[in-house]
């Protein structure tokens, strides 16, 4: 068995005003995989254009292994057995990240208030925090959200402005629930938007059998409309019922 290290040649842009991030990622990936890298810097636009013309490529960085051109960063990842998700690939990751962060915040708040994360307040704090985080993502691009929302929400289809108002209602209800004030306002709002949302998602996915993307984390989302989307709405309904019961 040869003791010679694996070697690769990397050509990447390293200029005074620009260091290619994909070149840096390629260098890190190669070294992580055990390659000794000959790291060639393209220091000017003219040098970069000449390199691309010589090798008949449109982009840099470019990696060569055993004298064979592997390609750019995505090509290198594929060559080394790494996952390269497509631009239209669906994923639950964004909404799961929101839920995970909301859970950590809820645990931290309980620990701060009661000296332990094992407190009954964790669940309602988690739900209210998740509502606020999800609303924030929707409000980053309200126009895109409202457009995607119209694909399946029953109330928005009847009254288009509802698609613009929804994130504000979700955020407002979440903040009021966290503060524990104005339950008479926050609970009905959460009950309305959560109830309509749950019915809309159920109809679109399980009755009409439509394959859609959920607007729950914003209008550029690749989250499939389905169980997670339904869970978001049912959490709001459950939170509203709990708040109303607690208020009485």
C-alpha positions as CSV (number, residue, x, y, z in Angstrom):
1,X,0.0,0.0,0.0
2,X,1.4,3.4,-1.0
3,X,2.2,5.9,1.7
4,X,2.0,8.7,-0.8
5,X,-0.6,11.3,0.2
6,X,-3.5,12.1,-2.0
7,X,-2.9,15.3,-3.9
8,X,-5.2,17.8,-5.6
9,X,-4.7,21.0,-7.5
10,X,-7.0,23.8,-6.8
11,X,-7.3,27.1,-8.8
12,X,-9.3,29.8,-7.0
13,X,-9.8,33.5,-7.0
14,X,-7.8,35.3,-4.3
15,X,-7.8,39.1,-5.2
16,X,-7.3,42.2,-3.0
17,X,-11.0,43.0,-3.3
18,X,-12.5,39.5,-3.5
19,X,-11.7,36.0,-2.1
20,X,-14.0,33.4,-3.6
21,X,-15.9,31.7,-0.8
22,X,-16.4,28.6,-2.8
23,X,-12.7,28.4,-3.3
24,X,-12.2,28.5,0.4
25,X,-14.8,25.8,0.9
26,X,-13.2,23.6,-1.7
27,X,-9.8,24.0,0.0
28,X,-11.2,23.1,3.4
29,X,-13.1,20.1,2.0
30,X,-10.1,18.7,0.2
31,X,-7.9,19.0,3.3
32,X,-10.7,17.5,5.4
33,X,-10.7,14.5,3.1
34,X,-7.0,14.1,3.5
35,X,-5.7,15.7,0.3
36,X,-2.4,17.6,0.0
37,X,-3.5,20.6,-2.0
38,X,-1.6,22.6,-4.5
39,X,-3.4,25.9,-3.9
40,X,-3.1,28.2,-7.0
41,X,-4.4,31.7,-6.6
42,X,-5.9,33.7,-9.5
43,X,-5.0,37.2,-8.4
44,X,-6.5,39.3,-11.2
45,X,-9.6,39.3,-13.4
46,X,-7.4,39.0,-16.4
47,X,-5.6,35.9,-14.9
48,X,-9.0,34.4,-14.0
49,X,-10.4,35.0,-17.5
50,X,-7.3,33.5,-19.1
51,X,-7.6,30.4,-16.9
52,X,-11.3,29.9,-17.7
53,X,-10.6,30.3,-21.5
54,X,-7.7,27.8,-21.3
55,X,-9.7,25.1,-19.6
56,X,-13.1,25.9,-21.3
57,X,-14.9,26.6,-18.0
58,X,-17.3,29.4,-17.0
59,X,-16.6,29.5,-13.3
60,X,-13.9,29.1,-10.6
61,X,-12.8,27.5,-8.4
62,X,-11.7,24.4,-10.4
63,X,-10.2,21.3,-8.8
64,X,-8.0,18.7,-10.5
65,X,-7.3,15.3,-9.0
66,X,-4.8,12.9,-10.7
67,X,-4.7,15.2,-13.6
68,X,-8.4,15.0,-14.2
69,X,-10.6,18.2,-13.9
70,X,-13.3,17.5,-11.3
71,X,-15.0,20.9,-11.7
72,X,-16.4,23.5,-9.3
73,X,-17.3,23.3,-5.7
74,X,-20.6,21.3,-6.2
75,X,-18.8,18.9,-8.6
76,X,-16.1,18.4,-6.0
77,X,-18.7,17.6,-3.3
78,X,-20.3,15.0,-5.5
79,X,-16.9,13.5,-6.4
80,X,-16.1,13.2,-2.7
81,X,-19.4,11.7,-1.9
82,X,-21.0,14.7,-0.2
83,X,-24.6,15.7,-0.7
84,X,-25.5,18.5,-3.1
85,X,-29.2,19.5,-2.7
86,X,-30.8,20.8,-5.9
87,X,-32.2,24.4,-6.0
88,X,-35.8,23.0,-6.0
89,X,-35.3,20.2,-3.5
90,X,-37.9,20.1,-0.7
91,X,-36.7,20.1,2.9
92,X,-38.2,20.3,6.4
93,X,-35.0,21.7,7.7
94,X,-36.0,25.4,7.9
95,X,-39.2,24.8,10.0
96,X,-37.5,22.1,12.2
97,X,-34.7,24.7,12.9
98,X,-37.4,27.2,14.0
99,X,-38.9,24.6,16.3
100,X,-35.6,23.7,17.8
101,X,-34.6,27.3,18.5
102,X,-38.0,28.0,20.0
103,X,-37.6,25.0,22.3
104,X,-34.2,26.2,23.4
105,X,-35.5,29.7,24.1
106,X,-38.4,28.3,26.1
107,X,-36.1,26.1,28.2
108,X,-33.8,29.1,28.8
109,X,-36.7,31.3,29.9
110,X,-38.0,28.7,32.3
111,X,-34.5,28.2,33.7
112,X,-34.1,32.0,34.2
113,X,-37.5,32.4,35.8
114,X,-37.8,29.2,37.9
115,X,-34.2,27.9,38.2
116,X,-35.1,24.8,36.2
117,X,-36.1,24.0,32.6
118,X,-38.5,21.3,33.9
119,X,-41.5,23.7,34.3
120,X,-45.0,23.6,32.9
121,X,-44.5,27.0,31.3
122,X,-42.0,25.5,28.7
123,X,-44.7,24.3,26.3
124,X,-46.7,27.5,26.0
125,X,-43.5,29.5,25.8
126,X,-42.2,27.2,23.1
127,X,-45.4,27.6,21.0
128,X,-45.6,31.4,21.4
129,X,-41.9,31.8,20.6
130,X,-42.3,29.6,17.5
131,X,-45.2,31.7,16.4
132,X,-43.0,34.9,16.6
133,X,-40.1,33.3,14.8
134,X,-42.3,31.9,12.0
135,X,-44.0,35.3,11.6
136,X,-40.6,37.0,11.4
137,X,-39.6,34.8,8.5
138,X,-42.9,35.5,6.7
139,X,-42.4,39.3,7.2
140,X,-39.0,39.3,5.6
141,X,-40.7,39.1,2.2
142,X,-44.4,39.7,2.7
143,X,-45.3,39.8,-1.0
144,X,-43.7,36.4,-1.7
145,X,-45.4,34.9,1.4
146,X,-48.8,36.2,0.5
147,X,-48.5,34.9,-3.0
148,X,-47.5,31.4,-1.9
149,X,-50.1,31.5,0.9
150,X,-52.9,32.0,-1.7
151,X,-52.1,28.6,-3.2
152,X,-53.9,26.9,-0.4
153,X,-55.4,29.1,2.4
154,X,-59.2,29.1,2.1
155,X,-59.7,32.5,3.7
156,X,-56.9,34.3,1.7
157,X,-58.5,33.0,-1.5
158,X,-61.8,34.7,-0.5
159,X,-60.2,37.8,0.8
160,X,-56.7,38.5,-0.5
161,X,-55.7,41.1,2.2
162,X,-55.8,38.3,4.7
163,X,-52.6,36.9,3.2
164,X,-50.9,40.2,4.1
165,X,-52.4,40.4,7.6
166,X,-51.7,36.8,8.6
167,X,-48.0,37.3,9.7
168,X,-48.9,40.4,11.8
169,X,-51.7,38.5,13.5
170,X,-49.3,35.5,14.2
171,X,-46.6,37.8,15.5
172,X,-49.0,39.9,17.6
173,X,-50.7,36.9,19.2
174,X,-47.3,35.3,19.9
175,X,-45.9,38.4,21.6
176,X,-49.1,38.9,23.7
177,X,-49.0,35.2,24.7
178,X,-45.4,35.5,25.8
179,X,-46.3,38.6,27.9
180,X,-49.4,36.9,29.3
181,X,-51.5,40.0,28.6
182,X,-54.7,40.7,26.5
183,X,-55.7,37.1,26.3
184,X,-59.1,38.2,25.1
185,X,-57.4,39.4,21.9
186,X,-54.4,37.0,21.4
187,X,-56.4,33.8,21.9
188,X,-59.2,34.5,19.4
189,X,-56.6,35.6,16.8
190,X,-54.5,32.5,17.3
191,X,-57.7,30.4,17.2
192,X,-58.8,32.0,13.9
193,X,-55.6,31.8,12.0
194,X,-54.6,28.4,13.4
195,X,-58.1,26.9,12.8
196,X,-58.4,28.2,9.2
197,X,-54.8,27.2,8.5
198,X,-55.3,23.7,9.7
199,X,-58.5,23.2,7.7
200,X,-56.8,24.7,4.6
201,X,-53.8,22.5,4.9
202,X,-55.8,19.3,5.5
203,X,-58.1,20.1,2.5
204,X,-55.2,20.9,0.1
205,X,-53.0,17.9,1.1
206,X,-55.3,15.1,2.2
207,X,-58.5,15.8,0.3
208,X,-57.4,17.5,-2.9
209,X,-54.1,15.6,-3.0
210,X,-52.2,18.7,-4.1
211,X,-48.4,18.8,-3.9
212,X,-47.6,22.3,-2.7
213,X,-44.9,24.2,-0.8
214,X,-45.8,25.6,2.6
215,X,-45.5,29.4,3.2
216,X,-44.9,28.8,6.9
217,X,-41.3,29.9,6.8
218,X,-41.7,32.5,4.1
219,X,-42.4,32.8,0.4
220,X,-39.1,31.4,-0.8
221,X,-39.6,28.2,1.2
222,X,-39.0,24.7,-0.1
223,X,-40.9,23.1,2.9
224,X,-43.5,20.7,1.6
225,X,-47.1,21.4,2.6
226,X,-48.2,18.6,4.9
227,X,-47.8,17.3,8.4
228,X,-45.4,19.9,9.7
229,X,-47.6,22.7,8.3
230,X,-50.6,21.2,9.9
231,X,-48.7,20.9,13.2
232,X,-47.9,24.6,13.2
233,X,-51.6,25.5,12.9
234,X,-52.7,22.9,15.5
235,X,-50.1,24.3,18.0
236,X,-51.7,27.7,17.6
237,X,-55.2,26.3,18.2
238,X,-54.0,24.4,21.2
239,X,-52.2,27.4,22.6
240,X,-55.4,29.5,22.2
241,X,-57.5,27.0,23.9
242,X,-55.0,26.6,26.8
243,X,-54.9,30.4,27.2
244,X,-58.6,30.8,27.3
245,X,-58.9,27.9,29.8
246,X,-56.2,29.4,32.0
247,X,-57.8,32.9,31.8
248,X,-60.9,31.4,33.3
